[in-house]
Amino acid sequence: MRNIVLFITHLLCLIITAEAQDLNYQNRIESTIEKSPKIIQLNPTTKLYDYELTYFSRILVSTSQLGIGDTIIIRLGEKITNSKTIDRNPGGNIRYYVDTIIKTPQMPNIVYSPIKKSLKNTSGNAIKLPASAGILLPFRYVEIELVSGEINPSIEREYFYYHFNNNISRFTSSDSVLNAVWQLSKHTIKATSFAGLYIDGDRERIPYEADALINQLSHYAVDSVYDEARNTIEYLLQHPTWPTEWHLQMHQMVWNDYLYTGNKKLFEKYYDLLKQKTLSELAGECGLISTTAKEQPKQLLIDLHYNTFDKKEKLRDITDWPQGGNKIAGPLYSGEADSFVFCSYNSVVNAFYYKSLKIMESIAGILNKKEDVQYFKTVSEKVHKSYLETFYDVSRGVFKDGDTTSHSTLHSNFFALFAGLVKEEAKPNVLKYIKSKGMGCSVYGSQFLLDALYDAGETDYGLSLLTSMGERSWYNMIKSGAGMTTEAWDYKFKPNLDWNHAWGAAPANIISRNIAGIKPIEAGCKKIIIHPQPGKLSFFNGEFPLPQGVTKIKYQQKNDVDIYLINIPQGINAQFVLDIQNNNETLSINNKFQKDKKTKNQWVIKNLEGNIKIERKNRG
């Protein structure tokens, strides 16, 4: 009997220890209590409290002022109506909650609201919150209605977030829409960090690779906290989701972690798994991979730690989301993938495959795995050749969706451009096609579309998408009243959308990495590139965090002169790049003219440190 008791005690200790280890990623979750919101008296018995920003929060209600039997109704919400009341029927998964409190003799002096949790986002694959956080809901507005009694209770909002330095990043420019989009995106990164891992929004609270990649890049743009991204990477390597492309995005995530932190432990710890994650086992004789051309090996799924996810027993291609004809938006909905035609061999999947192979070639080199370097180099070259032969339509100068269709989409072209699979001579026509489609992708696809456009020098067009006031825009999110970036461009594109989805926060990193142009090119940000692309902005002022400190850049355009004032933190070596706009233009660094730093298309100035003033004259 004693042995049985000891065994049970030991087992319980193991379970408790395992649970504690699982929650280690939540050890930097913090909270702030707000006491003084904006108050609007709606009627003699009801007040609206506006906390101005949406957070995952709870309300602390002081009951000490209530008499026994006094009754209040508490309403919490993300959205208000034109009459300044909380929207009782906001639609989709936009949050609204109502709670009634009746004062009893046994009631504590402080009670919390909400008190009812959602089974959808607190069970299954959802990330559980520590018990100390209680039940949280994303909301900005609170209504307190005094049903009986004479005194409105005092309330405070407690909101939760992962450790975050709000003062370490800034951006403002000559475009007020861009400024508002930056603020919305930055706030979204902080406000959605409350779970300790990157999650996909309040509807599910589940980590997904695609969400996490965008979240990671934008988190790096607004704060130099890297452990939440790393914890999410490790979680997703053990708990992958179903889309084929999203497995391939893990290589980008581990590479980003290495570039920003200099830490190669993820490479060492998960190298074999990362090799499996390339999905090379799904390659046909042509070298391209397919999830449908042949049966997916069961052992591969086991090695990938893949279990049935969302009722999907195997990996499936996604391209973009939502897809057409889905049960949420209805059978006539064309989806966010520009009517992409799915074939056995998918051009978008293989664009990600190629990118993963190139990253693995670099990782193998860092770990001194010489045979693997050659292997990934050989495979990627075969994929590159086969990709162009299979998907590039020479007669039209654009890329096709798959191997058995002549149909082309925005996605088949911008993903090829993003992955570096478009030859220089083909770029003009591919870009013309891409630009003819506008923002014909989801908020998720916009990350890769904008990266591809800025990499190709389409500065003005990229800026026009970021500052658009159309239906498919971040301005439309702001106009709708959303307090964070939304899951889709609008309710009509995804009727079950939520209003707190960080995969819509791509502008935070697009602004820092492409408009300000700050990107690491050596591990740990020891060397960075600064390649500003302000486009039609007349000025911008940005401060962006790196491990060594904050990199500051001010830009101002006066007549035919561009002026850049740059402050580079100690320990960082910078390379400054500027696209040439006029063959007669001149460039000076700290008032010294440069003559030999001019290539055919760019100015390239290496080894910059400290405070730098750069002037370009005769910009054209």
LUMVEXMI-465443 format. One line per field, with one value per residue (C-alpha): residue in one letter; x, y, z. Coordinates in pm, whole numbers, plus 50000, padded with zeros to 5 digits. Layout:
residues N
residu = A, ...
px = X, ...
py = Y, ...
pz = Z, ...
END
This chain:
residues 620
residu = M, R, N, I, V, L, F, I, T, H, L, L, C, L, I, I, T, A, E, A, Q, D, L, N, Y, Q, N, R, I, E, S, T, I, E, K, S, P, K, I, I, Q, L, N, P, T, T, K, L, Y, D, Y, E, L, T, Y, F, S, R, I, L, V, S, T, S, Q, L, G, I, G, D, T, I, I, I, R, L, G, E, K, I, T, N, S, K, T, I, D, R, N, P, G, G, N, I, R, Y, Y, V, D, T, I, I, K, T, P, Q, M, P, N, I, V, Y, S, P, I, K, K, S, L, K, N, T, S, G, N, A, I, K, L, P, A, S, A, G, I, L, L, P, F, R, Y, V, E, I, E, L, V, S, G, E, I, N, P, S, I, E, R, E, Y, F, Y, Y, H, F, N, N, N, I, S, R, F, T, S, S, D, S, V, L, N, A, V, W, Q, L, S, K, H, T, I, K, A, T, S, F, A, G, L, Y, I, D, G, D, R, E, R, I, P, Y, E, A, D, A, L, I, N, Q, L, S, H, Y, A, V, D, S, V, Y, D, E, A, R, N, T, I, E, Y, L, L, Q, H, P, T, W, P, T, E, W, H, L, Q, M, H, Q, M, V, W, N, D, Y, L, Y, T, G, N, K, K, L, F, E, K, Y, Y, D, L, L, K, Q, K, T, L, S, E, L, A, G, E, C, G, L, I, S, T, T, A, K, E, Q, P, K, Q, L, L, I, D, L, H, Y, N, T, F, D, K, K, E, K, L, R, D, I, T, D, W, P, Q, G, G, N, K, I, A, G, P, L, Y, S, G, E, A, D, S, F, V, F, C, S, Y, N, S, V, V, N, A, F, Y, Y, K, S, L, K, I, M, E, S, I, A, G, I, L, N, K, K, E, D, V, Q, Y, F, K, T, V, S, E, K, V, H, K, S, Y, L, E, T, F, Y, D, V, S, R, G, V, F, K, D, G, D, T, T, S, H, S, T, L, H, S, N, F, F, A, L, F, A, G, L, V, K, E, E, A, K, P, N, V, L, K, Y, I, K, S, K, G, M, G, C, S, V, Y, G, S, Q, F, L, L, D, A, L, Y, D, A, G, E, T, D, Y, G, L, S, L, L, T, S, M, G, E, R, S, W, Y, N, M, I, K, S, G, A, G, M, T, T, E, A, W, D, Y, K, F, K, P, N, L, D, W, N, H, A, W, G, A, A, P, A, N, I, I, S, R, N, I, A, G, I, K, P, I, E, A, G, C, K, K, I, I, I, H, P, Q, P, G, K, L, S, F, F, N, G, E, F, P, L, P, Q, G, V, T, K, I, K, Y, Q, Q, K, N, D, V, D, I, Y, L, I, N, I, P, Q, G, I, N, A, Q, F, V, L, D, I, Q, N, N, N, E, T, L, S, I, N, N, K, F, Q, K, D, K, K, T, K, N, Q, W, V, I, K, N, L, E, G, N, I, K, I, E, R, K, N, R, G
px = 50000, 50284, 50447, 50119, 50091, 50450, 50390, 50077, 50259, 50550, 50310, 50130, 50465, 50556, 50223, 50259, 50617, 50515, 50235, 50479, 50722, 50443, 50362, 50720, 50642, 50396, 50643, 50669, 50298, 50226, 49916, 49827, 49529, 49356, 49152, 49046, 48868, 48666, 48306, 47987, 47652, 47416, 47107, 47035, 47119, 47380, 47738, 47971, 48339, 48579, 48928, 49039, 49246, 49129, 49310, 49250, 49118, 48884, 48688, 48737, 48411, 48414, 48098, 48166, 47945, 47650, 47372, 47243, 47016, 47149, 47172, 47395, 47437, 47787, 47836, 48177, 48249, 48486, 48235, 47988, 47689, 47632, 47434, 47745, 47610, 47796, 47683, 47472, 47493, 47832, 47850, 48117, 48337, 48354, 48317, 48019, 47955, 47684, 47686, 47444, 47569, 47335, 47494, 47476, 47603, 47875, 47996, 48365, 48455, 48603, 48434, 48552, 48384, 48369, 48295, 48192, 48459, 48418, 48460, 48579, 48893, 48969, 48964, 49117, 49422, 49361, 49637, 49532, 49592, 49742, 49473, 49586, 49474, 49115, 48887, 48989, 48798, 48913, 48721, 48753, 48412, 48226, 47866, 47747, 47370, 47231, 46913, 46843, 47022, 47155, 47530, 47723, 48011, 48367, 48544, 48897, 49019, 49309, 49467, 49729, 50026, 50367, 50652, 50659, 50848, 50601, 50858, 51126, 50972, 50817, 50711, 50551, 50542, 50384, 50097, 49834, 49683, 50022, 50075, 49738, 49811, 50146, 49984, 49710, 49965, 50203, 49923, 49798, 50136, 50133, 49767, 49766, 50075, 49869, 49884, 50265, 50264, 50154, 49791, 49556, 49298, 49026, 48805, 49040, 49353, 49559, 49917, 49939, 50262, 50144, 50013, 50331, 50566, 50396, 50361, 50732, 50849, 50619, 50710, 51077, 50987, 50831, 51019, 51346, 51181, 51262, 51164, 50791, 50872, 51121, 50875, 50614, 50860, 50931, 50562, 50475, 50756, 50587, 50226, 50205, 49887, 49758, 49853, 50149, 50299, 50285, 50518, 50760, 50734, 50903, 51240, 51183, 51095, 51407, 51619, 51467, 51541, 51905, 51947, 51808, 51949, 52262, 52143, 52181, 52037, 51719, 51931, 52119, 51820, 51581, 51807, 51676, 51317, 51383, 51519, 51195, 51001, 51126, 50888, 51143, 50991, 50692, 50908, 50836, 51086, 51065, 51201, 50888, 50680, 50313, 50071, 49842, 50056, 50125, 50025, 50174, 50400, 50258, 50609, 50665, 50353, 50474, 50820, 50657, 50459, 50146, 49822, 49479, 49419, 49082, 48959, 49234, 49435, 49697, 49864, 49671, 49774, 49620, 49763, 49551, 49257, 48959, 48938, 48650, 48314, 48375, 48091, 48138, 48105, 47885, 47927, 47940, 48229, 48539, 48785, 49105, 49324, 49216, 49034, 49359, 49341, 49475, 49671, 49889, 50192, 50116, 50330, 50279, 50374, 50688, 50786, 50793, 50973, 51250, 51288, 51309, 51579, 51791, 51753, 51847, 52156, 52260, 52176, 52379, 52672, 52650, 52651, 52942, 52741, 52923, 52747, 52409, 52515, 52585, 52264, 52041, 52228, 52177, 51810, 51732, 51896, 51684, 51371, 51453, 51494, 51183, 50980, 51043, 50981, 50656, 50497, 50632, 50421, 50672, 50405, 50231, 50528, 50352, 50342, 50066, 49894, 49991, 50128, 49799, 49640, 49704, 49532, 49737, 49665, 49806, 49934, 50121, 50311, 50384, 50488, 50732, 50869, 50888, 51084, 51339, 51226, 51163, 51444, 51538, 51418, 51078, 51021, 50867, 50583, 50530, 50515, 50273, 50046, 50074, 49992, 49685, 49535, 49551, 49520, 49362, 49477, 49399, 49563, 49794, 49893, 49964, 50283, 50441, 50292, 50436, 50773, 50794, 50698, 50953, 51225, 51149, 51173, 50798, 50812, 50527, 50291, 50373, 50300, 49971, 49856, 49961, 49775, 49475, 49136, 48950, 48761, 49072, 49285, 49407, 49229, 48905, 48980, 49026, 48713, 48509, 48609, 48840, 49084, 49334, 49404, 49127, 49127, 49006, 48970, 48601, 48306, 48195, 48518, 48503, 48172, 48314, 48612, 48748, 48883, 49208, 49423, 49797, 49835, 49682, 49962, 50212, 50249, 50454, 50736, 50680, 50733, 51046, 51203, 51104, 51009, 51278, 51465, 51631, 51715, 51982, 52228, 52453, 52360, 52267, 52225, 52599, 52566, 52253, 52139, 51957, 51777, 51507, 51226, 51010, 50838, 50610, 50650, 50796, 50928, 50933, 51084, 51140, 51293, 51325, 51471, 51758, 51939, 52215, 51974, 51743, 51828, 51694, 51633, 51490, 51410, 51312, 51266, 51310, 51277, 51544, 51732, 51683, 51826, 51875, 51985, 52076, 52183, 52332, 52374, 52721, 52814, 52631, 52799, 52561, 52551, 52348, 52177, 51981, 51816, 51942, 51670, 51877, 52210, 52318, 52246, 52522, 52556, 52740, 52814, 52868, 52922, 53183, 53083, 53098, 53224, 53307, 53006, 52773, 52669, 52440, 52122, 52221, 52442, 52609, 52795, 52955, 53086, 52879, 52867, 52735, 52567, 52546, 52408, 52341, 52232, 52127, 52099, 51941, 51709, 51508
py = 50000, 50234, 50174, 50257, 50582, 50671, 50592, 50809, 51089, 51067, 51068, 51376, 51552, 51473, 51609, 51926, 51970, 51917, 52171, 52419, 52367, 52414, 52750, 52878, 53086, 53284, 53396, 53748, 53821, 54153, 54357, 54723, 54869, 55172, 55395, 55700, 55630, 55879, 55871, 55953, 55974, 55792, 55841, 55900, 55537, 55435, 55543, 55453, 55417, 55456, 55321, 55442, 55130, 54770, 54516, 54165, 54266, 54223, 54476, 54511, 54624, 54775, 54656, 54839, 55131, 54905, 54825, 54474, 54390, 54668, 54549, 54661, 54544, 54544, 54542, 54501, 54542, 54618, 54812, 55095, 55216, 55563, 55645, 55575, 55258, 54928, 54728, 54440, 54253, 54341, 54044, 53785, 53726, 54093, 54073, 54173, 54052, 54128, 54043, 54116, 54169, 54167, 54269, 53997, 53998, 53746, 53930, 54035, 54402, 54340, 54124, 54056, 54067, 53870, 53555, 53318, 53173, 53068, 52696, 52777, 52962, 52790, 52423, 52193, 52351, 52690, 52830, 52826, 53132, 53117, 53094, 53427, 53609, 53496, 53527, 53787, 53948, 54199, 54523, 54898, 55006, 54940, 55027, 55031, 55040, 55094, 54884, 54938, 55140, 55493, 55481, 55367, 55144, 55246, 55030, 54969, 54784, 54541, 54453, 54187, 54167, 54009, 54229, 54527, 54855, 55096, 55377, 55198, 55238, 55536, 55635, 55943, 56075, 56324, 56081, 56078, 55747, 55575, 55711, 55574, 55237, 55221, 55296, 55036, 54771, 54847, 54840, 54510, 54347, 54450, 54377, 54029, 53916, 53841, 53460, 53434, 53278, 53431, 53334, 53389, 53606, 53569, 53344, 53047, 53159, 52900, 52945, 52913, 52932, 53198, 53423, 53370, 53466, 53802, 53853, 53782, 54032, 54305, 54233, 54276, 54608, 54755, 54599, 54414, 54121, 53795, 53519, 53521, 53454, 53182, 53017, 53020, 52865, 52580, 52529, 52516, 52275, 52036, 52132, 52206, 52296, 52163, 52404, 52286, 52632, 52702, 52413, 52571, 52909, 52773, 52804, 53176, 53206, 53030, 53230, 53558, 53456, 53393, 53718, 53930, 53746, 53568, 53261, 52938, 52705, 52652, 52537, 52291, 52163, 52119, 52067, 51721, 51835, 52143, 51914, 51716, 52043, 52116, 51836, 51707, 51360, 51488, 51568, 51408, 51329, 51692, 51801, 51995, 51888, 51789, 51688, 51512, 51359, 51063, 50946, 51143, 50902, 50828, 50830, 51183, 51305, 51133, 51288, 51630, 51574, 51624, 51500, 51553, 51926, 52085, 51744, 51731, 51409, 51522, 51838, 52051, 52345, 52679, 52965, 53221, 53229, 53223, 53009, 53035, 52870, 52825, 52747, 53073, 53323, 53107, 52906, 53213, 53374, 53370, 53378, 53569, 53365, 53544, 53227, 53029, 52691, 52408, 52145, 51851, 52079, 52418, 52720, 52895, 52585, 52538, 52905, 52851, 52518, 52690, 52959, 52693, 52503, 52818, 52889, 52531, 52564, 52862, 52686, 52380, 52607, 52776, 52433, 52320, 52038, 52048, 51752, 51904, 52239, 52071, 51868, 52172, 52365, 52086, 52037, 52410, 52450, 52165, 52319, 52660, 52514, 52298, 52583, 52806, 52522, 52421, 52747, 53028, 53100, 53239, 53352, 53573, 53657, 53558, 53264, 53002, 52857, 52496, 52233, 52146, 52488, 52799, 53011, 53284, 53478, 53758, 53494, 53277, 53589, 53778, 53462, 53378, 53732, 53709, 53381, 53517, 53298, 53572, 53644, 54009, 54023, 53883, 54126, 54419, 54208, 54019, 54349, 54494, 54195, 54218, 54589, 54527, 54320, 54571, 54431, 54111, 53901, 53868, 54057, 53753, 53763, 54136, 54064, 53877, 54101, 54415, 54253, 54146, 54492, 54676, 54424, 54500, 54876, 54941, 55203, 55429, 55141, 54976, 55302, 55339, 55000, 55083, 55415, 55309, 55420, 55153, 54849, 54631, 54851, 54909, 55243, 55048, 54865, 55198, 55345, 55044, 55118, 54821, 54863, 54617, 54485, 54257, 53900, 54007, 54331, 54351, 54154, 54072, 53885, 53675, 53695, 53518, 53752, 53882, 54230, 54129, 53939, 54016, 53854, 54178, 54384, 54351, 54732, 54751, 54551, 54675, 55031, 54947, 54701, 54864, 55230, 55300, 55008, 54864, 54492, 54272, 54110, 53948, 53740, 53936, 54254, 54313, 54431, 54587, 54736, 55069, 55100, 55364, 55376, 55674, 55701, 56005, 56082, 56429, 56328, 56050, 56005, 55654, 55481, 55104, 54865, 54624, 54416, 54681, 54973, 55192, 55280, 55627, 55764, 56098, 56174, 56504, 56595, 56960, 57049, 56837, 56742, 56432, 56456, 56153, 56185, 55843, 55731, 55381, 55217, 55118, 54767, 54785, 54827, 54964, 54959, 55242, 55187, 55437, 55376, 55617, 55839, 56069, 56007, 56361, 56327, 56360, 56211, 56345, 56173, 56417, 56691, 56491, 56412, 56048, 55969, 55600, 55459, 55466, 55148, 55125, 55151, 55233, 55423, 55175, 55314, 55057, 55057, 55340, 55386, 55645, 55965, 56008, 56284, 56189, 56435, 56357, 56647, 56663, 56376, 56429
pz = 50000, 50092, 49751, 49575, 49771, 49686, 49319, 49306, 49491, 49245, 48949, 49083, 49129, 48767, 48644, 48853, 48733, 48370, 48407, 48564, 48277, 48025, 48185, 48190, 47883, 48094, 48360, 48217, 48190, 48358, 48431, 48474, 48660, 48507, 48734, 48533, 48206, 48009, 48140, 47949, 48130, 47895, 48110, 48483, 48572, 48312, 48249, 47963, 48050, 47757, 47824, 47478, 47401, 47370, 47589, 47714, 48053, 48343, 48548, 48923, 49078, 49429, 49608, 49935, 49826, 49740, 49985, 50037, 49742, 49519, 49159, 48876, 48517, 48368, 47994, 47829, 47461, 47176, 46969, 47027, 46829, 46686, 47000, 47215, 47375, 47363, 47062, 47196, 46864, 46714, 46475, 46408, 46709, 46804, 47181, 47392, 47747, 48005, 48374, 48660, 49015, 49317, 49645, 49913, 50273, 50184, 49874, 49885, 49852, 49506, 49243, 48890, 48553, 48328, 48527, 48247, 48017, 47656, 47594, 47240, 47349, 47680, 47577, 47318, 47149, 47310, 47530, 47894, 48108, 48458, 48725, 48870, 48555, 48595, 48292, 48035, 47752, 47491, 47545, 47538, 47668, 47992, 48074, 48433, 48477, 48826, 48836, 49205, 49471, 49479, 49416, 49109, 49220, 49142, 48884, 48759, 48453, 48485, 48152, 48081, 47843, 47809, 47936, 47700, 47680, 47525, 47491, 47291, 46946, 46769, 46422, 46274, 45920, 45684, 45622, 45899, 45780, 45794, 46145, 46261, 46098, 46278, 46615, 46560, 46461, 46748, 47004, 46863, 46926, 47291, 47354, 47198, 47393, 47706, 47672, 47677, 47330, 47001, 46950, 46659, 46833, 47093, 46883, 46928, 47121, 46935, 46805, 46427, 46229, 45984, 46261, 46459, 46174, 46119, 46494, 46542, 46281, 46409, 46773, 46682, 46520, 46834, 47127, 47182, 47361, 47187, 47428, 47348, 46983, 47075, 47312, 47035, 46789, 47027, 47095, 46724, 46645, 46887, 46808, 46434, 46247, 45913, 45627, 45419, 45376, 45747, 45826, 45580, 45751, 46063, 45889, 45848, 46216, 46345, 46100, 46221, 46579, 46491, 46297, 46578, 46881, 46754, 46944, 46746, 47011, 46812, 46517, 46735, 46928, 46634, 46336, 46246, 46286, 46073, 45801, 45813, 45807, 45455, 45350, 45099, 45143, 44946, 44642, 44308, 44035, 43921, 44258, 44355, 44654, 44657, 44931, 44682, 44405, 44631, 44977, 45264, 45459, 45804, 45949, 45817, 45997, 46314, 46277, 46231, 46555, 46350, 46500, 46349, 46369, 46304, 46179, 45915, 45930, 45679, 45557, 45308, 45093, 45191, 44973, 45162, 45402, 45392, 45082, 44837, 44895, 45267, 45505, 45696, 45411, 45190, 44868, 44641, 44829, 44606, 44895, 44957, 44721, 44400, 44281, 44299, 44122, 44338, 44145, 44241, 44236, 44389, 44297, 44634, 44833, 44627, 44662, 45037, 44984, 44790, 45057, 45330, 45140, 45109, 45480, 45568, 45349, 45563, 45890, 45788, 45712, 46053, 46220, 45998, 45839, 45506, 45343, 45424, 45283, 44951, 44973, 45027, 44760, 44505, 44591, 44586, 44244, 44109, 44261, 44113, 43765, 43789, 43938, 43638, 43393, 43562, 43674, 43456, 43149, 42901, 42654, 42912, 43131, 43454, 43694, 43698, 44004, 43939, 43707, 43532, 43486, 43281, 43547, 43715, 44032, 44239, 44482, 44232, 44128, 44450, 44635, 44353, 44380, 44761, 44744, 44496, 44207, 43948, 43703, 43657, 43299, 43406, 43693, 43499, 43362, 43688, 43877, 43624, 43678, 44059, 44056, 43841, 44123, 44409, 44762, 44631, 44925, 45294, 45581, 45610, 45244, 45268, 45464, 45174, 44906, 45065, 45137, 44773, 44646, 44859, 44772, 44407, 44464, 44426, 44700, 44594, 44522, 44855, 45035, 44847, 44980, 45337, 45328, 45122, 45249, 45055, 45176, 45185, 45406, 45759, 45751, 45706, 46032, 46210, 46052, 46167, 46526, 46581, 46870, 46724, 46377, 46260, 46133, 45788, 45596, 45673, 45806, 45450, 45379, 45697, 45882, 46190, 46217, 46544, 46616, 46788, 46540, 46524, 46183, 46058, 46216, 45929, 45889, 46210, 46052, 45695, 45821, 46021, 45775, 45446, 45483, 45743, 45587, 45899, 45874, 46036, 45796, 46058, 46361, 46670, 46462, 46476, 46119, 45978, 45651, 45644, 45312, 45355, 45100, 45196, 44861, 44853, 45224, 45278, 45621, 45874, 46218, 46348, 46648, 46629, 46888, 46834, 47100, 47135, 47164, 46962, 46603, 46517, 46171, 46066, 45705, 45549, 45184, 45086, 44720, 44550, 44870, 45088, 45440, 45666, 46028, 46168, 46514, 46526, 46871, 46986, 46879, 46546, 46209, 45946, 45569, 45418, 45084, 44878, 44542, 44276, 44131, 43911, 43740, 43833, 44204, 44464, 44811, 45115, 45447, 45733, 45471, 45277, 44920, 44808, 44460, 44449, 44637, 44341, 44163, 43862, 44069, 44428, 44664, 44903, 45205, 45436, 45792, 45938, 46316, 46561, 46442, 46065, 45844, 45484, 45216, 44864, 44621, 44277, 44366, 44047
END
